[in-house]
Every structure is written in structure tokens, then in C-alpha cells.
Amino acid sequence: MKIKIKHLLFLAILVSFLSSYFFPGVGDDVMVQNSITFIGILFGIIVGFFIADLYSRYQGIRSNAGTDSSCLSTFYFFATILASETKNKKWLGDVEKRVHNYVNKFMPLPWERYSETEKEFADLGKSLKELKYSGEKANETYSNILNVYNQHSEAREKLVMFGKDKLSWGEWLITFFLGGLLLASLFYVKNTSLVSILFTGAITSAILLLFMVLRDLNNLNFGENIVSIEPYERVLDAIGKPRYYSTKRRVVV
């Protein structure tokens, strides 16, 4: 079970200040104090870059997930019109089933495995090949639904790309190393005064918070319902299926 970031934040602050209070530290050390400034600047630059990059990725996924889910609903809408024009309710039922299969396959997947929806996406395209139609109005509707399918394909490819764009183990290693070194230095030079305890506890809390933000952005826990749950639940509404995914998608931590 995932822990909400507000609960982790409270826990991080509590642990930070308790550690700062009970750990006495060594006291002033000129070499360590000079190193703290350099390490802090380097840590801030690297973490800031990673957060900016991951947030940009989140925005890309949010935008394309909206397009992806919207195309699914629009695809089904045009399919209802096309089925009415061709008097082919059986074909519409097949399209409904394929859209449902797509959403059913997608919802439990973590973003880095979004490419596993390839078969369900291809099945949607195959449904267009299976329809026989004639007439100017049906031809125009068919052209519209092909355009929607093309937009869906583009949005989906971008989602596959964004989903795999996560921090590597090397980037995590650098971040943990610098963060750990900074924390070790802070606790080394602290003393038992109230100012030192509060200062060390506050900075430790901030560092832990940055790690939590990185984790949530990396795993797309940040705004997860808005990005990956609610838009596809509206697709289920559009095809007349119940919203049975009340829990959040699984993510790899």
C-alpha cells in the first residue's frame, strides 16, 4: 500500500528533528563546514535539474494522456454514427468491446509498460478494416474516424516514450551520494545548541522532501488520478461501462 506524500512528509520532519536532537555531533570543523557549501550547491543543481526534467515529462504525459483518452471517446462517438449510417450494430458492439479491452489493459499498467497495449491498439485499427460502407456521408465519417485513430496513434507513441523516460540507477546513485554526504556533514558539525538542532532538522527535512518529490515525479504518483485514472474512467462512461477501477494504478517504486 502506497503512503501519501503528506504522511511521508510528517514522518520525515519528525525523524529529522528527533535525529537532530539525539545525535550530538562533533562540533566545528573548518574543512567540513567549507565542504558543506560546495556539496549543497552541487546537490541543489543536480536535484533541481532532475525535478525540472521529470516535471516536463509529467506535463508531456498529462497532455498526451488527455489526447489519448479523448481520441478513444471520439473514436467510439464516430463509430456510433458510422454504425447508424451502415446499419451495422454488430460492428459497433465489436468496437465497444475493443475500446473496453484497451482501457482494461491500460489501467493497471505502470507508465513504463504502456507499450504492452500494442495489441489492443492494433485491434482498434483492424475494426476499421472490417467495416463495409458506402455513400458520401459514410465516407466522410470514415475519414474522420481515421483521423482520430491517427491522432490516437501519435499521442500513444509519445506516452510510450515519456513512460520509459525515468531516472537511471546512476542518476539515483549520484543523488543519494550527494544527499547522504550533505546530511553526514551537517550532522558532523552540529552541536547541542537549540539553533543548531533546529537548523539541522530543518535542512534534513528539506532534503528528504526533495527525495520524496523526485520519487513521486519519477513514478508519476504526482497528480496520478488527474493524469492516468479520471480521463480513462470517462472513456468507460462514454461506452456505457462501469467505473470499476476505483484504486490507483500500480507503480514500480
C-alpha positions in Angstrom: 0.0 0.0 0.0 1.3 3.4 -1.0 1.8 6.1 1.6 0.6 9.6 0.8 3.3 12.2 0.5 1.7 14.3 3.3 2.1 11.4 5.7 5.7 10.8 4.5 6.4 14.5 4.9 5.1 14.4 8.5 7.2 11.3 9.2 10.3 12.9 7.5 10.0 16.0 9.6 9.6 14.0 12.8 12.6 11.7 12.1 14.7 14.7 11.1 14.2 16.7 14.2 14.4 13.7 16.5 17.7 12.7 14.9 19.0 16.2 15.1 18.1 16.3 18.8 19.5 12.9 19.9 22.6 13.0 17.7 25.2 15.2 19.5 27.6 15.8 16.6 31.3 16.6 16.8 31.2 20.3 16.5 33.0 22.9 14.4 35.3 21.7 11.7 36.5 24.2 9.2 37.2 21.7 6.4 33.7 20.0 6.7 32.0 23.4 7.0 33.6 24.6 3.8 32.7 21.4 2.1 29.0 21.8 3.1 28.7 24.8 0.8 30.1 23.1 -2.2 28.2 19.9 -1.7 24.9 21.8 -1.0 25.3 23.8 -4.2 26.1 20.7 -6.3 23.2 18.8 -4.7 20.8 21.6 -5.4 21.8 22.0 -9.0 21.5 18.3 -9.8 18.2 17.8 -7.9 16.8 20.9 -9.5 17.7 19.7 -12.9 16.2 16.3 -12.3 13.0 17.8 -10.9 12.7 20.2 -13.9 13.2 17.3 -16.3 10.8 15.0 -14.6 8.1 17.7 -14.3 8.5 18.4 -18.0 7.9 14.7 -18.6 4.9 14.8 -16.3 3.4 17.7 -18.3 4.0 15.8 -21.6 2.3 12.7 -20.2 -0.6 14.8 -18.9 -1.1 16.5 -22.3 -0.9 13.3 -24.3 -2.9 11.2 -21.9 -5.7 13.8 -22.3 -5.4 13.4 -26.1 -5.2 9.6 -25.9 -8.3 9.3 -23.8 -10.2 11.9 -25.8 -9.4 10.1 -29.0 -10.8 6.9 -27.6 -14.1 8.6 -26.7 -14.2 10.4 -30.1 -13.4 7.2 -31.9 -16.4 5.5 -30.3 -18.6 8.5 -31.0 -17.8 8.4 -34.7 -18.2 4.6 -34.6 -21.8 5.1 -33.4 -22.5 7.4 -36.3 -20.9 5.1 -38.8 -22.8 2.1 -37.4 -26.0 4.1 -37.8 -25.2 5.0 -41.3 -24.3 1.5 -42.3 -27.0 -0.1 -40.1 -24.4 -2.4 -38.5 -25.0 -2.6 -34.8 -22.9 -5.8 -34.6 -19.8 -3.8 -35.7 -20.5 -1.1 -33.1 -20.7 -3.7 -30.4 -17.3 -5.1 -31.5 -15.8 -1.6 -31.4 -17.2 -1.1 -27.9 -15.6 -4.3 -26.8 -12.2 -3.4 -28.3 -12.2 0.1 -26.7 -13.1 -1.5 -23.4 -10.3 -4.1 -23.8 -7.9 -1.2 -24.5 -8.8 0.6 -21.3 -9.0 -2.6 -19.4 -5.4 -3.5 -20.4 -4.1 0.1 -19.9 -5.4 1.0 -16.5 -3.4 -1.4 -14.3 -0.1 -0.8 -16.2 2.7 1.4 -14.9 3.6 4.0 -17.4 6.9 2.4 -18.4 4.9 -0.7 -19.6 2.4 1.3 -21.6 3.7 -0.2 -24.9 2.1 -3.5 -23.8 -1.2 -2.1 -25.1 0.1 -2.6 -28.7 -2.3 -5.5 -29.5 -5.4 -3.7 -28.1 -4.5 -0.6 -30.1 -4.0 -2.6 -33.3 -7.3 -4.3 -32.8 -9.0 -0.9 -32.8 -7.4 -0.3 -36.2 -8.5 -3.7 -37.5 -12.1 -2.9 -36.7 -12.0 -0.2 -39.3 -10.8 -2.6 -42.0 -13.7 -5.0 -41.1 -16.4 -2.5 -41.8 -18.1 -2.3 -45.2 -19.6 1.1 -46.0 -20.9 3.1 -49.0 -22.3 6.6 -49.6 -20.8 10.1 -49.3 -21.9 10.6 -45.7 -20.4 7.3 -44.5 -17.2 8.0 -46.4 -16.9 11.4 -44.7 -17.5 9.9 -41.2 -15.0 7.1 -42.0 -12.3 9.7 -42.9 -13.0 11.5 -39.6 -12.6 8.3 -37.6 -9.3 7.5 -39.5 -8.0 11.0 -38.5 -9.0 10.3 -34.8 -7.2 7.0 -34.9 -4.1 8.7 -36.3 -4.1 11.3 -33.5 -4.5 8.5 -31.0 -1.5 6.7 -32.5 0.7 9.8 -32.2 -0.4 10.5 -28.6 0.2 6.9 -27.7 3.7 6.8 -29.2 4.6 9.9 -27.1 3.2 8.3 -24.0 5.3 5.2 -24.6 8.4 7.4 -25.0 7.6 9.5 -21.9 6.7 6.5 -19.8 10.2 5.0 -20.3 12.0 8.3 -19.6 12.8 7.7 -15.9 15.8 8.4 -13.7 18.5 5.8 -14.2 20.2 3.9 -11.4 23.3 6.0 -12.0 21.3 9.3 -11.5 19.7 7.9 -8.4 23.2 6.9 -7.1 24.6 10.3 -7.6 21.6 12.0 -5.9 21.7 9.7 -2.9 25.5 10.0 -2.6 25.4 13.8 -2.6 22.4 13.9 -0.3 23.9 11.4 2.1 27.2 13.3 2.1 25.4 16.6 2.8 23.4 15.1 5.7 26.5 13.4 7.1 28.4 16.7 7.0 25.5 18.6 8.6 25.2 16.1 11.5 29.0 16.1 11.9 29.4 19.8 12.5 26.2 20.3 14.6 26.3 20.9 18.3 23.8 20.7 21.1 22.5 24.3 20.9 18.9 24.9 20.1 19.8 26.9 16.9 22.0 24.1 15.6 19.3 21.4 16.3 16.6 23.4 14.6 18.8 24.3 11.7 20.0 20.7 11.1 16.5 19.3 11.5 15.0 21.9 9.0 17.6 21.2 6.3 17.3 17.4 6.8 13.6 17.7 6.4 14.1 19.7 3.2 16.5 17.2 1.7 14.1 14.3 2.5 11.2 16.2 0.9 13.3 16.7 -2.2 13.8 12.9 -2.4 10.1 12.3 -2.0 9.3 14.8 -4.8 11.8 13.1 -7.0 10.3 9.7 -6.3 6.7 10.8 -6.9 7.6 12.6 -10.2 9.8 9.6 -11.3 6.9 7.1 -10.7 4.2 9.6 -11.8 2.5 9.5 -8.4 2.3 13.3 -8.7 -1.3 14.1 -9.8 -1.8 10.5 -10.7 -5.6 10.5 -10.6 -5.8 13.5 -12.9 -3.4 12.1 -15.4 -4.0 8.3 -15.6 -7.3 7.5 -13.9 -10.0 10.0 -14.4 -9.6 10.6 -18.2 -10.0 6.8 -18.9 -12.8 6.4 -16.5 -14.7 9.0 -18.7 -14.0 6.7 -21.6 -15.7 3.9 -19.7 -18.6 6.3 -19.2 -18.7 7.0 -22.9 -19.0 3.4 -23.9 -21.5 2.6 -21.1 -19.2 0.6 -18.9 -19.0 0.9 -15.1 -16.0 2.7 -13.4 -14.6 -0.4 -11.8 -11.1 1.0 -11.3 -11.6 2.9 -8.1 -8.0 2.2 -6.9 -4.9 3.9 -8.4 -2.7 2.2 -10.9 0.2 0.1 -9.8 3.5 1.8 -9.9 7.1 0.5 -9.6 8.8 2.3 -6.7 
